[in-house]
Amino acid sequence: MSSFASHLRKYDDVFIYSENNGGRFGSHLKLNSKLKTADERTRVVGEVIKCLGEEDLIPGIRNELYPVTSTFGSPIFFSLERAAAPYFGIKAYGVHMNGYVEKDGQKFLWIGKRSQVKPTYPGMLDHLVAGGLPHGIACGENIIKECEEEAGIPRSISNRARPVGAVSYMDINGFSYKRDVLFCYDLKLPEDFVPKNQDGEVESFQLIPVAHVANVIRRTGFFKPNCSLVIIDFLFRHGY
């Protein structure tokens, strides 16, 4: 059992440890069956996550809940702090938007540079708009909300964002098992539009030719890794 799981064993009123008895799962932890409702599970697991955060075992607590479901849109078993999702191997969902402009037959992408005080990937290059998909908000409405917060894009423009598919990936780093599905959007912006960050999470924006963005992804590690996947998907769809 991993050292992270060993920390959870201390909370035996919440998690039950089962020895490897040759069954399908081997040694494993499961939630106490006395926790009958989603709200109750959310509350007690949240108390554990708070303690682990105070011990720096789960960094970057955001006080943002992700739904824990068997598949997207299924009934919620409970909700889990966003920063804790990779430590439990929970599949998480997000929205990423390629904001682009066409000038003289050439496409340009608006690229953001993340704030240096962001808890994850500070100072790296990012999409014009991206964010996690928390409990209780639909993808389309989340894109509109993030457009306003991250880039100052009014609803009159952001409601034109087109859903274009999804990108999924997995990443294992130490005791963190990150399983993400990113719902991708394209938004063609007016030539004279200039984004303005509203929530302090973006340091600056730059309008860059798409071919140049592709070269930056190919030759450097400047982009937040999952953004590279979404932009590569954009490149294929737009004929690069």
Secondary structure as UniProt FT lines:
FT   HELIX           3..8
FT   TURN            9..10
FT   TURN            12..14
FT   STRAND          15..18
FT   STRAND          28..31
FT   TURN            33..34
FT   HELIX           38..54
FT   TURN            55..56
FT   STRAND          65..68
FT   TURN            72..73
FT   STRAND          78..81
FT   HELIX           82..84
FT   HELIX           85..88
FT   STRAND          91..103
FT   TURN            104..105
FT   STRAND          106..114
FT   TURN            116..117
FT   TURN            122..123
FT   STRAND          125..126
FT   STRAND          129..132
FT   TURN            135..136
FT   HELIX           139..151
FT   HELIX           155..158
FT   TURN            159..160
FT   STRAND          162..173
FT   TURN            174..175
FT   STRAND          176..188
FT   TURN            191..192
FT   STRAND          202..209
FT   HELIX           210..219
FT   HELIX           225..237
FT   TURN            238..239
//
